[in-house]
């Protein structure tokens, strides 16, 4: 069942989303060669605590960390480690969520570490562009797969591939709600979008083949061919006036402890 959220509920979701956006911004500022993904996780937990927000991922189906840190060929659900020290030229995807007063926010971005290759920079740019192509179709009256198709079309025109195993999702009083939102497919299919739907749209895009495999930790997904992957995500509300990106306004919070 897809839940249509009231305006008051969307504002509660926005509070969580703004905290997520702020913490991801702060993490992005800290990324440089030499920092470990363990350090990034610790920073995310500290900042969430200061905002009186509970990390959404920690303990979710047994996941032990607040933050997902996926480096280079890791697609999603990369686990922070004291032994994973970022190097010049790496890509690191940060996926983070919080729950505040019973409502969730979720977002992700991929950050270059220092100077990266032209392919890595282009992969990041096209993945982020595809996210906004999808968001632009999150309009009342459209079909769900209009979002999916827009993402796939933009990515494949640029010679990259769309991961099939992982999808976007509804979000609200649970981290994952209906509907699932694939990043591929024909247009004009699926449920009709209505005001009050809140969607976490998140393309995961590979430089090579779309196939992935799961490592022995049972969490980390990596590209099957070992090539780079990128991941961007926003939480978006469908409104009468078009898509409202709830995780967009990164500077809306007072950053008293910066």
C-alpha positions as CSV (number, residue, x, y, z in Angstrom):
1,X,0.0,0.0,0.0
2,X,1.3,3.4,-1.0
3,X,0.7,6.0,1.8
4,X,-0.2,9.6,0.8
5,X,1.4,11.9,3.3
6,X,-0.3,15.1,4.6
7,X,1.5,18.4,4.3
8,X,2.2,18.2,8.0
9,X,3.7,14.8,7.6
10,X,5.9,16.0,4.7
11,X,7.2,18.8,6.9
12,X,8.2,16.2,9.5
13,X,10.0,14.2,6.8
14,X,11.7,17.4,5.7
15,X,13.1,17.9,9.1
16,X,14.9,14.5,9.0
17,X,15.9,15.1,5.3
18,X,17.5,18.5,6.1
19,X,19.6,16.8,8.8
20,X,20.7,14.1,6.4
21,X,21.6,16.8,3.8
22,X,23.6,18.8,6.3
23,X,25.5,15.7,7.6
24,X,26.3,14.6,4.0
25,X,27.6,18.1,3.3
26,X,29.8,18.0,6.3
27,X,31.1,14.6,5.4
28,X,31.9,15.7,1.9
29,X,34.0,18.6,3.3
30,X,36.0,16.1,5.3
31,X,36.9,13.8,2.5
32,X,40.5,13.9,1.5
33,X,43.3,11.4,0.9
34,X,44.2,9.6,4.2
35,X,40.9,9.7,5.9
36,X,39.3,6.3,6.7
37,X,35.8,5.2,6.1
38,X,35.7,4.4,9.8
39,X,36.4,8.0,10.5
40,X,33.5,9.1,8.2
41,X,31.1,6.8,10.0
42,X,32.2,8.2,13.4
43,X,31.7,11.7,12.2
44,X,28.2,10.9,10.9
45,X,27.2,9.4,14.2
46,X,28.5,12.4,16.2
47,X,26.7,14.9,14.0
48,X,23.5,13.0,14.1
49,X,23.7,12.9,17.9
50,X,24.2,16.7,18.0
51,X,21.0,17.0,15.9
52,X,19.1,14.7,18.2
53,X,18.6,12.3,15.2
54,X,18.9,8.6,15.2
55,X,20.9,7.0,12.4
56,X,18.4,5.1,10.3
57,X,20.7,2.3,9.0
58,X,22.4,1.3,12.3
59,X,20.8,-2.0,13.3
60,X,18.5,-2.1,10.2
61,X,18.4,-5.9,9.4
62,X,21.6,-6.2,11.4
63,X,23.6,-3.6,9.6
64,X,26.2,-2.4,12.2
65,X,27.0,1.1,11.1
66,X,25.3,4.5,10.7
67,X,26.8,5.2,7.3
68,X,27.3,3.2,4.1
69,X,30.7,3.9,2.5
70,X,31.1,2.4,-1.0
71,X,34.5,2.9,-2.6
72,X,35.3,2.6,-6.3
73,X,33.9,-0.7,-7.6
74,X,31.6,-1.0,-4.5
75,X,28.1,-0.1,-5.6
76,X,26.1,0.2,-2.3
77,X,26.1,-1.0,1.3
78,X,29.9,-0.7,1.7
79,X,30.9,-1.1,5.3
80,X,33.1,1.4,7.1
81,X,36.5,0.1,8.1
82,X,39.6,1.3,10.0
83,X,41.6,-0.4,7.2
84,X,39.9,1.4,4.3
85,X,41.9,4.6,3.9
86,X,40.9,6.8,1.0
87,X,43.4,7.5,-1.7
88,X,43.8,10.2,-4.3
89,X,41.7,9.2,-7.3
90,X,39.1,7.2,-5.4
91,X,35.4,7.6,-5.6
92,X,33.5,7.1,-2.4
93,X,29.7,6.9,-2.2
94,X,28.1,8.0,1.1
95,X,24.5,6.8,1.8
96,X,23.0,8.1,5.0
97,X,19.6,8.3,6.7
98,X,18.1,9.4,10.0
99,X,14.8,9.1,11.8
100,X,13.4,12.1,13.8
101,X,10.2,11.9,15.7
102,X,9.2,8.8,13.8
103,X,9.9,10.1,10.3
104,X,12.8,9.2,8.0
105,X,15.1,11.0,5.6
106,X,17.5,9.3,3.2
107,X,20.0,10.6,0.7
108,X,23.3,9.6,-1.0
109,X,26.1,11.2,-3.0
110,X,29.4,10.1,-4.6
111,X,32.5,12.2,-3.9
112,X,35.8,12.3,-5.7
113,X,38.9,12.0,-3.5
114,X,41.3,14.6,-4.8
115,X,41.9,14.5,-8.5
116,X,40.1,11.6,-10.2
117,X,40.2,10.2,-13.8
118,X,38.1,11.7,-16.5
119,X,36.0,8.6,-16.6
120,X,35.4,8.8,-12.8
121,X,34.4,12.4,-13.0
122,X,32.1,11.8,-16.0
123,X,30.5,8.8,-14.2
124,X,29.7,11.0,-11.2
125,X,28.3,13.8,-13.3
126,X,26.1,11.5,-15.4
127,X,24.8,9.6,-12.4
128,X,23.8,12.9,-10.6
129,X,22.3,14.2,-13.8
130,X,20.2,11.0,-14.2
131,X,18.9,11.5,-10.6
132,X,17.5,15.0,-11.6
133,X,16.2,13.6,-14.9
134,X,14.2,11.1,-12.8
135,X,13.1,13.7,-10.2
136,X,11.8,15.9,-13.1
137,X,9.3,13.2,-13.9
138,X,8.0,12.9,-10.3
139,X,5.0,14.9,-11.2
140,X,1.4,14.2,-10.3
141,X,-0.3,12.4,-13.1
142,X,2.8,10.7,-14.5
143,X,3.4,7.0,-14.0
144,X,6.0,5.6,-11.7
145,X,8.1,4.1,-14.6
146,X,8.4,7.6,-16.2
147,X,11.0,8.2,-13.4
148,X,12.7,4.9,-14.1
149,X,12.8,5.4,-17.9
150,X,14.2,8.9,-17.7
151,X,17.1,7.7,-15.5
152,X,17.9,4.7,-17.8
153,X,17.7,6.7,-21.0
154,X,20.0,9.4,-19.8
155,X,22.6,6.9,-18.5
156,X,22.6,4.6,-21.4
157,X,23.0,7.4,-23.9
158,X,26.3,8.1,-22.2
159,X,27.5,4.6,-22.4
160,X,27.1,3.6,-18.8
161,X,24.8,0.9,-17.3
162,X,22.0,0.8,-14.7
163,X,22.2,-1.6,-11.7
164,X,19.1,-3.8,-11.7
165,X,19.4,-5.5,-8.3
166,X,18.8,-2.3,-6.2
167,X,16.0,0.2,-6.5
168,X,14.6,3.3,-5.0
169,X,11.6,3.2,-2.6
170,X,8.9,5.0,-0.8
171,X,9.8,6.5,2.6
172,X,8.0,8.1,5.5
173,X,7.4,6.3,8.9
174,X,9.6,3.4,7.7
175,X,12.9,3.6,5.9
176,X,11.6,1.4,3.0
177,X,7.9,1.7,2.0
178,X,6.0,1.1,-1.2
179,X,6.5,1.6,-4.0
180,X,9.8,0.2,-5.3
181,X,11.3,2.5,-7.9
182,X,13.6,0.8,-10.4
183,X,16.1,2.9,-12.3
184,X,15.2,1.3,-15.6
185,X,12.1,0.3,-17.6
186,X,9.7,1.5,-20.3
187,X,7.7,4.7,-19.6
188,X,4.0,4.8,-18.8
189,X,3.9,1.8,-16.5
190,X,3.1,1.4,-12.8
191,X,1.1,3.4,-10.4
192,X,0.0,6.9,-11.2
193,X,1.9,9.5,-9.1
194,X,-0.3,11.5,-6.7
195,X,0.4,14.4,-4.3
196,X,1.5,13.1,-1.0
197,X,3.7,10.4,-2.3
198,X,7.2,10.6,-0.8
199,X,9.9,8.8,-2.9
200,X,13.6,8.1,-2.3
201,X,14.9,8.1,-5.9
202,X,18.5,6.7,-6.2
203,X,20.2,5.7,-9.4
204,X,23.2,3.4,-9.0
205,X,25.2,3.5,-12.2
206,X,28.2,1.4,-13.3
207,X,31.0,2.3,-15.7
208,X,31.0,-1.2,-17.1
209,X,28.4,-4.0,-17.0
210,X,25.3,-3.6,-14.8
211,X,25.9,-6.9,-13.0
212,X,26.9,-6.9,-9.3
213,X,27.8,-9.5,-6.7
214,X,27.6,-9.5,-2.9
215,X,30.8,-9.9,-0.9
216,X,31.3,-12.4,2.0
217,X,30.2,-9.7,4.6
218,X,26.7,-10.2,3.1
219,X,26.3,-6.5,2.6
220,X,28.8,-4.9,0.2
221,X,27.7,-5.0,-3.4
222,X,30.5,-4.7,-6.0
223,X,30.5,-4.5,-9.8
224,X,31.0,-7.8,-11.4
225,X,33.7,-6.5,-13.7
226,X,35.5,-4.5,-11.1
227,X,34.8,-1.2,-12.8
228,X,33.7,2.0,-11.0
229,X,30.2,2.7,-9.7
230,X,28.4,5.9,-8.5
231,X,25.3,6.5,-6.5
232,X,23.1,9.6,-5.9
233,X,19.9,9.8,-4.0
234,X,17.3,12.4,-2.9
235,X,14.1,12.1,-0.9
236,X,11.3,13.8,-3.0
237,X,7.7,14.6,-2.3
238,X,5.2,14.7,-5.1
239,X,3.1,17.8,-4.8
240,X,0.4,19.7,-6.7
241,X,3.2,22.1,-7.8
242,X,5.7,19.5,-8.9
243,X,8.5,17.6,-7.2
244,X,9.8,19.0,-3.8
245,X,13.3,17.8,-3.1
246,X,13.3,17.4,0.7
247,X,17.0,16.7,1.0
248,X,18.1,19.6,-1.2
249,X,18.3,22.6,1.1
250,X,21.7,21.9,2.6
251,X,22.2,25.3,4.2
252,X,18.8,25.5,5.9
253,X,20.1,24.3,9.2
254,X,22.1,26.5,11.6
255,X,25.6,25.0,11.6
256,X,26.5,26.2,15.1
257,X,29.3,23.7,15.7
258,X,31.1,24.1,12.4
